[in-house]
Amino acid sequence: MIFVPQQSQTLLGTNRGDTDGPSLPPRTEAVLAKLSETSPLSEQLQALTKDVGLRDRELMKLAGISRATLARWRKEGDAERPPAFDDLRVIAVLLIRSGAMRPPSVAGWLRSRNRGLNWNRPLEILRDGDFSPVLSAAEAACGARIPVVKIPQITRSEEPSFSTVAQGGPKAPLEDSS
């Protein structure tokens, strides 16, 4: 089981209390629909390669599978998802849904050395089975771009006035002792 922090649950759309999120282009929404947890594996693989831009050899290394197995999964679509693909999907959805990256930029981020991962590449860390540090690095890459569902409005009556803050009105100027 993968533990995903509350902040990430909202961005991933798994926190069912918040259905509104940032407005994304229709093409990006289509990619997110393909990467949905309930989508068939063949659709997710298509999104990861065609839309996100990952290479077949990167997916094969990540899951530790052969080219034939990857081709069979693409054809059948209902195969058991390897945990590494689920981890990769969660990271990709987080980066895209937050608005931090467009789908084609995610592959570059996954391949690049990351300061938050001791200059290792996120794909290498995921291949080693270590999801948590990559999730933290992805959240940092989002730059606190957490979707705001509703901006709170302050009414005039709730707003503190200057006179109540100052309490007592203006003070006499300090005398210069020079």
N, C-alpha and C positions, 0 to 999 in steps of 0.2 A: 504494500500500500504506500502511496506517495503522499507525504504531508505537504500541503500547499498553504502558506500563510493566508490570513483573511484578506489582506490587501491584494494578493495575487488572485484569490478566488473571485473577487469583484472584477478584476481585469479579464479573467478567463471566462467570465460568464457562468461560473459554477455556484456563485453566491446568489441564489434565486430571489433574494430580497430586493436586489437592485437590477432591474431589467434595462434601465436607460443607461446609455454610455455615450462616449464621444461619437459624433457623426463621422462615419468613415465612408470613403468612396464605394460605390456599388461593387466594383471589381475586387476591392479589398474584402468587403463583406462576403463575396462569393468564395474567396480563398479561405476565409475563416469558417465558412459553412463546410467546405471540404475537409478542413482540419478538425471538425467537431469530433468530440469523443465518441459519438454514435455513428459516425460515417464509416463505411466499409474501409478496410485496410487498403484496397486498391485505389480508392479516392484519395486517401491520405498520402499514399505514395506518389500519386500524380501531383498533388499540391506541393509536396516537398521537393519534387524534381522540377516540374514545369513552372510553378508559380514562385516558389522560394528560391530555386536555383541550386539545390544540392545535387551532387553527382552520384551516380549509381555506386561507384566504388566507395564513396564516403558512407553511404547507407549500408553497404555490405560489411565494411569494417566495423561500423557502429554496432550492428546486430550480430556480427560474427557469422555471416551466412555466405553462401555461394551465389554466383550470378544466376544459376538455374533456379535456386530457391526464390530469389527476388523476382524473377520473371514469372514463376508460378504464383506468387502472392499477388502480383499485378493482374494476372489473368483470372484467378479464382476470386480474390477479393474478400473472402470470409475466413482467412487464416487467423490463427491466434497471434495477437500483437506481441512482439517482444517488448519487454520493459524499456529497453533503450529507445524504441520508437515512441513510446508514450512520453518518456522524458523529453525527447526532442520536440514532440508536438506541443507539450505544455510550454516549453521555452519559446517556440516560434509564435504560438498564439499570444503569449504575454507581450512579446515585443511588438507584435502587429496591432493587437487590440488597444494597447496603451497609446498608440499613435507615435511611439518612439521611432519606429521604422516602417517603411513600406515592405511588402513581402520580398521583393528582390534583394533588399539590403540585409535581410536576416542571414542568408548564407555567408555573406562576407563577414558579418559579426561572428558567426560560429567558427569561421576559419582563422580569424585574426587572433594574434596574441593579446591577452587581456591582463591588464595590470592587477585587477582584483582577483585573478587566478594565478598569481605569481608568474605572470608572463606566459602561461600555458594557453593553449587554444581550447575554447569551450567544447568543441567536438572531441578532442582528446580526453578531456575530463569526463565527458558523458560516456565515452567508449570504455573508460576504466570503471564505470558504474557509480560514479560520484555525482549525484544530482544536485545536492544542496548548494555547493559553492557556485554552480552554474546558475541556479535559480537566483541566488543573491546577486551575482554579477548582472543578470538580466534585469532584475529589479533596479539596480543602480543605473543600468543603461537607459531605463525608462525615465530617469531623471525626475522622479516624483511626479510624473505625468499621470496622476490618478484621475480618472474621469469624475467630474463633478456632476452629480445628478441634479441637484438643485442648489443654487446659490442662496444662502440665507439672506433675507432682507431685514434690515434694521429699521424699525419705524421711528418716527420723530420722537415719540414719547419714551422710547427705550434709550435713545442717544443721550449720553451725559452732556450737560451744558457746561460751558466754561465757568459760569458763576458757581455751580455746585462743586466743581472740582477745586476751584480756588478757595472757597469757603472763607469769607471774610473780606473779600474785595481786594483792591490793590494795596500793596504795602508802600510805605514811604520809602523813597530812595535812600540807599545807604550813604552816610556822610563820608567824605573823603578825609582821611586822617593825615594827609600830607601837609 
